[in-house]
Amino acid sequence: MIKPIVIAVAGGSSSGKTTVVNKIISNFQTEKVEVIRHDDYYKDQSDKTMEERRIVNYDHPLALDNDLFYEHIKDLLAGKAIDKPTYDFVALNRQKVTEKIYPAEIIILEGILVLEDERIRNLADIKIFVEADDDTRLIRRIKRDTTERGRTLENVLNQYLTTVKPMHHAFVKPTKRYADIIIPNDYSHDVAVDIIKAKISTILNR
């Protein structure tokens, strides 16, 4: 089995990571690509009440089960299928169902903190950081969380000011120095995406 290409895509909350990932994979066959969302590896909180879950700092590295994430990536690289956890952003907890993920030629890891853990960084062949200014990210987050995750405007703003923004500057933004490519997402980024696609194709054709 040929070693899969691992691409890590990091960046602040609502910076546009998913948009970049979708553009990267648009030219490749679906069965050749697996996208693993780091968000699905938030720790299980079944022992907490909803009130307790609401005050958890989800933008801190300790909120994520990186040990399981790392082991799952290694399993995929070894040609083994995994049972990936899934996360419910409304219930603020892992769901009971898991998702079977099979090895693929291209494995994309997406999340705000995928470059924070050295073990995970070292598994990535291509490291990308998607950047957008704080105001743009906040506006996008408000739209997303109020329409898709059942949050109120007051809740979104409070979380942004108390955890999202300070954790971004403490843990997320510093990982930009590990990136091979930095994509500013406040204007067209087609050139950067085309370069990444070309690099992937080169590796696949070796």
Steps between C-alpha positions, in 0.01 A plus 500: 500500500626846406527735798206741500560874475402675822400865472436702817282809459496733802382854562275701726134427559298596188813591307384302197675166549210294365480715187870448435473124563206471258695683231805280553307175462271614218727355228561164667281191498290472816626154589858627504434760769396487866447819702536458877358786706692562821174631652364144508769418756373730772503298821189317613302703754221261590583548868431876479172689511414735212585795723843353567557429132420859405787637709767263364780674309468327162782703349764361736709201385398301809138494381602261221588132522828527310618159617211331318535735200870414468440126531226514237722682253775242556249220443391652169863536395550132584209403276248440779143630512390707802174568683510878514300672774237755399411817688170681555548877528148550632529242780868598553596136522610200298224310331451131567553413133843476344603526135703231327792660316714299260857573388527732200774643281439850637416560866409856594500605865300815565467700821608811681765314701623222265846656492524550878595142591851411385411132452227590253713762324768243441255272316403772252666522159347840424409751771265787417382796706190690385498857626223759527478811715318490833200709388436280197521184707264639765236595243520154342481334841189697598325397178600134538430452870164679504367318193661155530574445868206657681706768676381847591692811394582576865636147550715517186648838593566398860676179391702690239625758748569263790653199322506508119700820450751455787556131415547590133788731589641262763483168317365520144680796340846394628472175300521705181878474528478126432306542175653429160237721338302791650178586316342841568129432469368857477539494122535245220741220585480304175873528428597348836245221458627425148855471634384256768308292244809486278715387793250226590490379141879491487519286814221267381671443165832398650 
